Amino acid sequence: MQASHQAALQTKHAVLDQRLEQESQRPAPDMLMIADLKKQKLRLKQEIERI
Protein backbone atom coordinates (compact mmCIF):
# COMPACT_ATOMS: atom_id res chain seq x y z
CA MET A 1 0.00 0.00 0.00
CA GLN A 2 2.74 2.43 0.96
CA ALA A 3 4.64 1.95 -2.28
CA SER A 4 1.53 2.54 -4.39
CA HIS A 5 0.70 5.65 -2.36
CA GLN A 6 4.22 6.97 -2.88
CA ALA A 7 4.02 6.20 -6.61
CA ALA A 8 0.73 8.09 -6.85
CA LEU A 9 2.25 11.09 -5.08
CA GLN A 10 5.26 11.02 -7.39
CA THR A 11 2.94 10.93 -10.40
CA LYS A 12 1.02 13.94 -9.09
CA HIS A 13 4.33 15.72 -8.47
CA ALA A 14 5.40 15.06 -12.08
CA VAL A 15 2.06 16.33 -13.41
CA LEU A 16 2.44 19.54 -11.39
CA ASP A 17 5.96 19.91 -12.76
CA GLN A 18 4.61 19.65 -16.31
CA ARG A 19 1.87 22.17 -15.59
CA LEU A 20 4.44 24.57 -14.12
CA GLU A 21 6.60 24.23 -17.22
CA GLN A 22 3.62 24.82 -19.53
CA GLU A 23 2.47 27.88 -17.60
CA SER A 24 6.00 29.31 -17.55
CA GLN A 25 6.26 28.97 -21.33
CA ARG A 26 3.15 31.05 -22.00
CA PRO A 27 3.71 34.58 -23.36
CA ALA A 28 2.04 36.04 -20.25
CA PRO A 29 2.32 33.45 -17.47
CA ASP A 30 -0.14 33.66 -14.59
CA MET A 31 2.16 34.28 -11.63
CA LEU A 32 -0.55 33.42 -9.11
CA MET A 33 -1.10 30.06 -10.76
CA ILE A 34 2.66 29.44 -10.82
CA ALA A 35 2.91 30.24 -7.10
CA ASP A 36 -0.03 27.93 -6.34
CA LEU A 37 1.44 25.10 -8.40
CA LYS A 38 4.80 25.49 -6.65
CA LYS A 39 3.10 25.32 -3.25
CA GLN A 40 1.22 22.17 -4.24
CA LYS A 41 4.41 20.62 -5.57
CA LEU A 42 6.26 21.42 -2.34
CA ARG A 43 3.48 19.89 -0.22
CA LEU A 44 3.64 16.70 -2.28
CA LYS A 45 7.42 16.57 -2.03
CA GLN A 46 7.22 16.92 1.76
CA GLU A 47 4.60 14.18 1.95
CA ILE A 48 6.74 11.89 -0.21
CA GLU A 49 9.73 12.49 2.08
CA ARG A 50 7.65 11.58 5.16
CA ILE A 51 6.84 8.14 3.74
Protein Blocks (a to p, Z undefined) as FASTA:
>chain_A
ZZmmmmmmmmmmmmmmmmmmmmmmpmbdcfklmmmmmmmmmmmmmmmmmZZ
